Amino acid sequence: MRIAPTFSRRSASIPNDQGTKALYTINIQAPGNHANITEIRILDLQTNTSVLFSNDVRDKEAKWFGFGNQVVWLKEVDHGATQIWIGDADDVGRNYVDLKCLTQPESRHCAGRIEAKASHLKLQNLQDQHEDIGIALACPSTSNGALYNSETDARYTGDVCNAIWYTTLRKKAMGNTTLGTKYVVSPTRFFNALRGTGLESPLHSPFGASTDFDISTSGIVFLAKASMRDPGSANAYYIPLKSFTELSKPRPQIIHVKGFEGGSSNPVFSPNGDSVAFLKKQHPTHPNDRNRVIVINNIRDFRMHMAINEMPTQQSENSWHLSPYSVAWSENGKELYVVAVEDRIRRLFKIPARLSSIRAAPEPITSDSTTAADVRHLRMIFSAPMDIPSQR
């Protein structure tokens, strides 16, 4: 008798701020009996040991909360809703209770819920007087901008699209004094950032990517097409927000880059929220066009350029033959990490965030790289500074 093979898939590990622990998810599937086991685990980076945090198949998208070793994650619950949970990774192994039971460790609590299927969890410390945490989720939306729940809105027959919903997590004193204060969803409801715009984000591909939008103290940056039925390329948009609870939000502003009409991808804020980096192609239809790295500085002042259709650009003298497909900021915001394929190998490169200062060919920093990247066309890397005109 032949035994069907078991397959396992592990997500990327997410380290905490101290670099001592890492979160990851592992999915185990046995095709023979269709068993599907999903575990959220915590890896101790000092001892290289792994412990179980959750084995509830409803739990997903665990992230570090930013305070100590607290973890925040999404839980799919009955009636098509999603709960937001917060727990402490330091309690794993001491008071862990199998999540197939109805009980939870005391350190874990439900911070709130949204009445739809949610994904693409994003968090941002707003650094305000209330110590609020901005939270954004991707949820289905009806054509009039309301939440769409496939289980409770069965009679709805209109268009359904993805939308970005945001609010805050705020500290609240719990009734049980032993629990102290806990973060919970703000009394104000979740807001649809794209209501009335005709835009959809994350993109349908088929479900969009977690890199289709990002949030910061500056607001929201995201990818979208001109309309839900637009077959063209995606553009980057920016919504400036003074808070994550404001009712009258500005309309999204498209980020134009002079001479670049191709699709945009992977928008991400710098750690301080002052700048945005993303990838963009120069030609809208050229099949062999490469991604370019774009950096928009002073994004908080972008609203002053609403009437400008093309961004001012500063271009370096050389260019790079590789086409990066992801970009991320260093912790201090001074460098960018980009991933590109060279000689059929994925390589990680570090480049200065001030792209116009690049004078030498970027070299891969990943350990499996034995030779420097062959960089001949560094014109693909340039910056688009937001120079604010002097007030007269």
Legacy VTK file of the C-alpha trace (Angstrom):
# vtk DataFile Version 3.0
C-alpha trace
ASCII
DATASET POLYDATA
POINTS 392 float
0.000 0.000 0.000
1.425 3.325 -1.061
1.264 6.088 1.533
0.379 9.514 0.175
3.130 12.070 0.795
2.678 14.849 3.316
3.423 18.386 2.197
4.380 21.276 4.434
4.729 24.946 3.598
6.367 27.488 5.848
5.966 31.238 5.682
8.776 33.727 6.015
9.862 34.401 9.597
9.114 37.825 11.090
11.622 38.885 13.789
10.627 41.018 16.757
12.196 44.424 17.396
14.863 42.942 19.651
15.829 40.250 17.148
15.363 37.530 19.770
12.225 35.802 18.489
10.553 35.259 15.127
6.973 34.464 14.126
6.157 32.088 11.309
3.295 29.936 10.071
3.515 26.358 8.901
0.824 24.573 6.913
0.846 20.779 6.755
-1.306 18.899 4.259
-1.758 15.159 3.880
-3.447 14.597 0.475
-4.616 11.087 1.382
-6.976 12.069 4.181
-7.184 15.773 3.262
-5.881 16.737 6.698
-4.925 20.372 6.929
-2.950 21.527 9.947
-2.027 25.175 10.375
0.257 26.295 13.172
1.558 29.700 14.196
4.906 29.124 15.853
7.546 31.195 17.613
11.219 30.593 16.944
13.722 31.528 19.637
16.586 32.961 17.585
19.058 32.527 20.448
18.411 28.823 21.098
16.991 27.917 17.663
14.014 26.207 19.323
10.422 26.513 18.114
7.269 26.502 20.245
3.600 26.434 19.306
1.634 29.677 19.611
-1.635 28.611 17.938
-2.973 25.541 16.161
-6.401 26.997 15.442
-6.983 26.783 11.675
-9.060 29.971 11.951
-6.026 32.016 13.050
-3.945 33.814 10.423
-1.604 36.732 9.705
0.142 36.873 13.060
2.361 39.949 13.501
4.358 41.504 16.298
2.306 44.211 17.977
5.295 46.443 18.751
5.093 46.298 22.550
7.325 43.725 24.189
6.567 40.350 22.643
2.858 40.859 22.141
1.356 39.344 18.998
-1.709 40.461 17.041
-3.541 38.212 14.596
-6.820 37.688 12.756
-9.342 34.959 13.543
-12.093 33.929 11.135
-15.276 33.354 13.147
-18.916 32.432 12.562
-21.258 34.361 10.272
-18.428 35.503 8.005
-16.874 37.928 10.528
-13.239 38.413 11.550
-11.912 39.066 15.043
-8.691 40.851 15.982
-6.790 39.072 18.774
-3.794 40.129 20.879
-1.636 37.851 23.034
1.797 37.605 24.639
4.405 35.333 23.093
6.269 35.184 26.417
3.404 33.159 27.905
3.769 30.368 25.364
4.574 27.112 27.130
3.441 28.356 30.547
-0.307 28.755 30.225
-0.948 27.557 26.687
-4.335 25.915 26.156
-5.162 23.965 23.009
-7.212 26.339 20.903
-9.566 23.523 19.890
-11.015 24.066 23.349
-13.181 27.084 24.046
-10.744 28.619 26.508
-7.802 30.897 25.813
-4.720 31.798 27.845
-5.519 34.715 30.146
-2.954 36.906 28.421
-4.906 36.682 25.145
-7.959 38.787 24.426
-10.242 39.676 21.531
-9.606 43.341 20.707
-12.592 43.686 18.391
-14.166 42.442 15.183
-15.233 43.496 11.730
-18.348 42.013 10.159
-16.697 40.665 7.013
-13.871 38.419 5.904
-10.672 40.397 6.487
-7.047 39.993 5.416
-3.849 41.978 4.763
-3.470 43.142 8.371
-1.425 46.356 8.737
-0.407 48.099 11.977
1.181 51.479 12.711
2.134 53.146 15.996
0.554 56.603 15.665
2.710 58.105 18.440
-0.130 60.295 19.687
-1.223 61.252 23.196
-3.441 58.176 23.494
-0.710 55.754 22.336
-3.088 54.626 19.592
-2.200 51.984 17.037
-3.498 52.478 13.509
-4.963 49.313 12.005
-5.972 48.647 8.401
-7.554 45.596 6.809
-8.665 44.545 3.355
-12.354 43.618 3.276
-14.946 43.157 0.519
-17.106 46.176 -0.219
-20.409 46.749 -1.995
-20.739 49.266 -4.822
-21.914 51.929 -2.345
-18.915 51.396 -0.070
-20.517 49.288 2.655
-18.970 46.138 4.109
-19.910 43.006 2.179
-20.385 39.705 3.993
-21.084 36.751 1.694
-22.863 34.863 4.494
-25.164 37.613 5.715
-25.604 39.614 2.484
-26.755 36.742 0.285
-29.468 38.880 -1.301
-27.003 41.497 -2.544
-26.576 41.205 -6.320
-24.385 44.233 -7.113
-20.645 44.506 -7.682
-18.230 43.424 -4.960
-14.691 44.794 -4.787
-11.798 44.943 -2.347
-11.389 47.995 -0.137
-9.054 49.219 2.611
-10.771 49.671 5.976
-9.053 51.479 8.836
-9.506 52.581 12.445
-7.433 52.592 15.644
-6.639 50.279 18.533
-6.781 52.189 21.820
-5.975 51.323 25.420
-8.953 50.523 27.636
-9.176 49.523 31.296
-10.607 46.007 31.552
-13.310 45.104 34.051
-11.108 42.439 35.586
-8.424 44.402 37.435
-5.922 41.572 37.019
-5.905 42.253 33.274
-5.091 45.969 33.646
-5.420 47.896 30.384
-5.732 46.240 27.006
-5.829 47.487 23.455
-9.263 47.298 21.826
-10.758 48.551 18.582
-11.741 52.211 18.829
-15.439 52.891 19.522
-15.551 54.558 16.114
-16.294 52.128 13.335
-13.958 50.999 10.583
-13.812 53.493 7.702
-13.677 52.587 4.023
-10.708 54.541 2.642
-11.910 54.045 -0.952
-15.607 54.786 -0.542
-16.972 56.802 -3.466
-13.704 56.730 -5.426
-14.385 53.891 -7.893
-10.979 52.437 -6.959
-10.241 48.929 -5.735
-7.353 47.817 -3.549
-5.880 45.286 -2.969
-6.014 44.312 -6.622
-7.816 41.176 -7.776
-4.954 38.853 -8.673
-7.007 36.896 -7.680
-6.977 38.156 -4.091
-4.353 40.869 -4.179
-0.998 40.878 -2.442
-0.079 42.005 1.062
2.245 44.543 -0.593
-0.610 46.276 -2.463
-0.963 48.909 0.292
0.829 50.283 3.338
0.002 52.651 6.196
1.998 55.150 8.257
1.489 58.247 10.382
1.270 60.071 7.029
-1.739 58.114 5.788
-2.245 55.317 3.269
-0.428 54.481 0.041
-1.916 51.818 -2.222
-2.148 50.325 -5.691
-5.313 50.612 -7.751
-6.621 50.837 -11.287
-8.796 53.614 -12.641
-11.894 51.425 -12.210
-12.802 47.900 -11.168
-13.115 46.854 -14.820
-9.944 48.617 -15.975
-7.651 46.102 -17.741
-4.689 48.475 -17.630
-1.760 48.734 -15.264
-2.005 49.678 -11.610
-0.963 53.099 -10.325
0.205 54.203 -6.896
-2.142 56.462 -4.908
-1.747 58.373 -1.670
-4.351 59.367 0.950
-3.035 61.842 3.561
-4.556 61.263 6.999
-4.189 63.409 10.096
-5.647 60.599 12.179
-7.063 57.132 11.679
-10.448 58.205 13.053
-11.245 61.186 10.852
-14.588 61.129 9.084
-13.814 63.549 6.241
-10.753 62.047 4.602
-9.077 63.564 1.517
-9.622 61.831 -1.796
-6.830 59.554 -3.109
-4.190 61.336 -5.186
-2.465 59.479 -8.007
1.341 59.564 -7.912
2.554 60.460 -11.406
6.191 60.039 -12.423
7.396 61.878 -15.515
8.257 59.550 -18.376
6.998 56.416 -16.604
3.594 55.184 -17.709
3.907 51.491 -16.805
2.468 49.629 -13.843
3.391 50.339 -10.213
3.936 47.784 -7.458
5.076 47.269 -3.861
4.456 50.741 -2.279
5.962 51.024 1.198
6.432 53.907 3.643
9.757 54.744 5.235
9.930 54.082 9.001
9.211 57.740 9.856
6.436 58.026 7.246
8.136 60.910 5.416
8.909 59.009 2.208
7.407 56.328 -0.003
9.284 53.816 -2.133
7.685 51.723 -4.857
8.480 49.974 -8.132
7.335 51.218 -11.514
7.762 50.302 -15.172
8.477 52.861 -17.852
6.341 51.401 -20.647
2.693 50.350 -20.179
2.783 47.509 -22.734
6.434 46.557 -23.329
6.714 42.868 -22.263
10.419 43.065 -21.367
10.323 46.341 -19.476
12.002 46.348 -16.059
10.874 47.642 -12.709
12.482 50.868 -11.551
12.860 51.908 -7.919
11.037 55.169 -7.183
11.368 57.193 -3.976
8.959 60.048 -3.207
10.302 62.333 -0.482
8.279 64.704 1.719
5.124 62.707 1.070
3.313 64.626 3.818
3.404 67.693 1.545
2.130 65.827 -1.486
-1.237 67.599 -1.317
0.532 70.817 -2.387
1.195 69.167 -5.769
-2.338 68.020 -6.546
-2.436 70.092 -9.746
0.881 68.734 -11.035
0.492 65.805 -13.418
4.156 64.834 -13.516
6.570 64.448 -10.643
9.965 66.132 -10.860
12.655 63.471 -11.222
16.340 63.273 -10.638
18.147 60.614 -12.629
21.558 59.079 -12.062
24.168 58.696 -14.774
24.340 54.910 -14.922
21.689 52.205 -14.971
21.027 48.688 -13.756
20.087 45.734 -15.927
18.208 43.873 -13.175
14.494 44.227 -12.444
13.683 44.241 -8.709
10.363 42.750 -7.654
10.294 43.836 -4.007
11.555 46.787 -2.008
11.807 47.429 1.741
13.279 50.122 3.976
16.086 49.676 6.476
15.198 50.346 10.095
16.856 53.780 10.054
15.301 54.742 6.705
18.665 55.448 5.089
18.855 52.368 2.861
16.565 50.289 0.701
16.657 46.525 0.378
15.581 45.218 -3.015
15.274 41.670 -4.288
16.068 40.833 -7.894
16.788 37.669 -9.850
20.265 37.317 -11.275
21.444 34.167 -13.037
18.213 32.468 -11.905
19.056 33.172 -8.260
17.119 35.535 -6.034
19.545 38.026 -4.563
19.161 40.744 -1.948
20.729 44.144 -2.645
21.173 47.178 -0.394
21.121 50.637 -1.973
21.032 54.151 -0.468
17.543 55.635 -0.109
18.909 58.819 -1.666
19.011 57.115 -5.035
20.717 59.946 -6.890
23.806 59.390 -4.713
24.451 55.929 -6.172
27.895 55.943 -7.763
28.810 52.243 -7.850
26.999 49.133 -8.989
24.931 47.615 -6.156
26.315 44.300 -4.981
24.267 41.447 -3.532
24.535 40.976 0.208
22.987 37.511 0.455
25.393 34.783 1.522
24.839 32.580 -1.507
26.087 35.303 -3.830
29.676 34.704 -4.907
30.035 37.413 -7.519
28.948 41.020 -7.672
25.839 41.824 -9.652
26.526 42.896 -13.222
25.071 46.386 -13.141
25.274 48.337 -16.362
22.098 50.441 -16.477
21.707 52.333 -13.246
19.320 54.759 -14.932
16.521 52.461 -13.715
17.201 53.732 -10.195
16.337 57.348 -9.663
14.571 59.494 -7.122
11.574 61.765 -7.422
12.109 64.357 -4.665
9.141 66.425 -3.545
10.778 69.856 -3.699
8.394 72.287 -2.062
8.284 75.672 -3.855
9.098 78.672 -1.721
6.130 80.691 -0.515
5.997 84.219 -1.881
LINES 1 393
392 0 1 2 3 4 5 6 7 8 9 10 11 12 13 14 15 16 17 18 19 20 21 22 23 24 25 26 27 28 29 30 31 32 33 34 35 36 37 38 39 40 41 42 43 44 45 46 47 48 49 50 51 52 53 54 55 56 57 58 59 60 61 62 63 64 65 66 67 68 69 70 71 72 73 74 75 76 77 78 79 80 81 82 83 84 85 86 87 88 89 90 91 92 93 94 95 96 97 98 99 100 101 102 103 104 105 106 107 108 109 110 111 112 113 114 115 116 117 118 119 120 121 122 123 124 125 126 127 128 129 130 131 132 133 134 135 136 137 138 139 140 141 142 143 144 145 146 147 148 149 150 151 152 153 154 155 156 157 158 159 160 161 162 163 164 165 166 167 168 169 170 171 172 173 174 175 176 177 178 179 180 181 182 183 184 185 186 187 188 189 190 191 192 193 194 195 196 197 198 199 200 201 202 203 204 205 206 207 208 209 210 211 212 213 214 215 216 217 218 219 220 221 222 223 224 225 226 227 228 229 230 231 232 233 234 235 236 237 238 239 240 241 242 243 244 245 246 247 248 249 250 251 252 253 254 255 256 257 258 259 260 261 262 263 264 265 266 267 268 269 270 271 272 273 274 275 276 277 278 279 280 281 282 283 284 285 286 287 288 289 290 291 292 293 294 295 296 297 298 299 300 301 302 303 304 305 306 307 308 309 310 311 312 313 314 315 316 317 318 319 320 321 322 323 324 325 326 327 328 329 330 331 332 333 334 335 336 337 338 339 340 341 342 343 344 345 346 347 348 349 350 351 352 353 354 355 356 357 358 359 360 361 362 363 364 365 366 367 368 369 370 371 372 373 374 375 376 377 378 379 380 381 382 383 384 385 386 387 388 389 390 391
